[in-house]
Amino acid sequence: MKVLVVSDIIINAFLAEDFEDCQKVIDWSRGGRVEGYITEKTLTVIRERRGGTEAEKEIFIQNIRNKIPHIAPETGEASRFLEEVGVACFCAAQQQYDVIVTANDNLYRNELSRISSHVPSHRVRVLLPSELARELDLIPARLKIRRLLIIFLLAALVSAIGIGVLAGLSKILVSFLESRELAGSTVDEECGQRILRSNASNQSLETRDKSSKKKTKEGKAYYDKREYDSAIDSFCEALKFNRNNPEAVIHLNNSYLISRKIESYTIATLTPSQEVLAAEVLRGVAQAQNEINASPELIKKKGLKVIIDYKDQPEVANSTAQKIADNTDIIAVVGPFFSASTVKALGEYNRRGLVFVSPTSTSEEFSRDCKAANELGDGFCFRTVPSDSVTTRKITNFLFESSPAYRSFHDSLQPVAIFYSGSSEGELENFPPCSEPPRKSDDPYPYSLRKNFCDDLSNKDKGNLKLVVKDFNLRASNFDAGEAVNEAIASGAKTLILFPGDDNINHIKEIITANQKRAILIGSDSLYSPELLGKETGEYLVGSPHPFLFVSPWVRPSSPNNSAFLQSAKTLWQTFEVSWVTATSYDATRILASAFEKMPTQNRTKGGFQGARDAVRKELVKQQLTEGATGKVSFDPNTGNRKEETSQFVIVKCSLNAAKTVRYTFSQFNSEDSQGDRCQ
């Protein structure tokens, strides 16, 4: 049994020169049984409060340093200490330590309790120093009880099966006992220590990020060589530099499961090669995986391994699907990311009988193709994100049915001009708005949005499409944002409808700039992008009389403390700032885990990997995840679509701070309070 004790704010004990509680930690540490920590901040406060001359203070501080050698660097604030404690708890628990966090202050105690909630509950406890002393006294007794239990079992076996068979079983039981008591001894035990003792907090964010990526790459190399203990060490080091590293969290979980020989289910997650987009998906998957592995009872006391594939690109979608399906360990997939990839590979996944749950593919072609597959009895396609028809219906209803207060403020939202990512071939063509373009878009996502929006407008206005005055293709070789916006507004457009592909975000920046705060901006979920909003666009949003709106499957609630998902994210990533992609990816992973829990065990043993894949599909049709990040999640068995319509209007709020930097926030739009809901 290994014990890690993490402590801070033990100032009073030191000031009173009462080392009774702390001495137990020190003694155990010297024996290699317990690791104890305080921070430099603690020593600074002790020095300030201690009486006597500077020389006497220095002697007193040095005495503390000699007694507790593991001292974390100056934190500057409690939150940094809490971050370090969180990483230490996570890594230590993964290495089979029992983690004890001590805190005198009740506020600290509550904060530390939240941190400990993301490692196995039987591994982490938060105690007062007085409770710690009693706890350490009990540990030898517990070891004795465990050994006595093994002896009792051996004695019982002697009478049941005889000495011969017992000799072999004894070795197994002794091996089991050692694995429970000495687990982690083959892993670098300094992992948690180095995290707490590191000077990473003194480095720039860019430097820390580079160091984290380097250590992650190093860990993956160890993992590929099956040196899992070294891999765990490297991934812990990566998290030391950057806590917000989902790739390191996933690989750390995988390494832990394999090194401990824990039986696991395996899924794959498909992400784009673009780093920002990939990280949004991986945060959701990693957060769900981390919670599942911390509570093995969630999926029949098994773990969850995740294989990451960064080749989610439309041009290789089929070959990627084939490669994943060939891996018989994989029984389900989170992804693909792009609608184009999903549509192209959907048939391959269905033919191979491999379930995929896309957290981001919204195109209507998904519904069509998945329904056709289900009619043939081999549909393995699902998604946790609403379809484009939900998005366009919300926008259309808003244009026609927004509140009287909003209409009186903005006069009218009509007519509109559409900017969408069409075919990449040729120049901008002057075809009638909402008519079928000569060449279909390469990307089903913006094409689906535009088509559904035009159909919705036609239905609303009895076939009249005069409300659309202009229709611009962002991918045309001669597209000019300034000219297009001026032409749209000159034609009477009061609202610019934005349906860009992921490769046209820069054009949206240009449109915001060219708009000069003249028209209302409304778009799709791809506008929820950190790449879109920066200093240059902020200058043309701050002070605008019009809102900047988009429809999103999810938005952070105004009170994140009321969201279990966001509380979990805050603990793991040290921020509430996660996107809708992270939320829907989290839900996709959790609902797969729910299916694993419910499917009959014999499917894996009798039907092999295909039996397990078939069982996942059957359970997904029946499953309903009630604790998802985005609410309840359930699927239409005919189309694989999500039944719940979670989409809502999100408003981009922005303001200038004292340094003239634009600060952005996203919140649910309230049309009744439109004057306050805009960039100030």
Helices and strands as residue ranges (DSSP letters): E 2-7, H 11-15, H 20-30, E 34-39, H 40-49, H 54-67, E 71-72, H 78-94, E 97-102, H 106-115, G 116-118, E 124-127, H 129-161, H 163-182, H 191-197, G 200-202, H 205-224, H 228-241, H 246-259, E 264-270, H 275-294, G 296-299, E 303-309, G 314-316, H 317-326, E 330-334, H 339-352, E 356-358, H 364-375, E 381-383, H 388-401, H 404-410, E 416-420, H 444-460, E 468-473, H 481-490, E 495-499, G 502-504, H 505-515, E 520-523, G 525-527, H 535-538, E 548-552, G 560-562, H 564-573, H 580-598, H 602-622, E 625-628, E 631-633, E 648-656, E 662-668, G 671-673
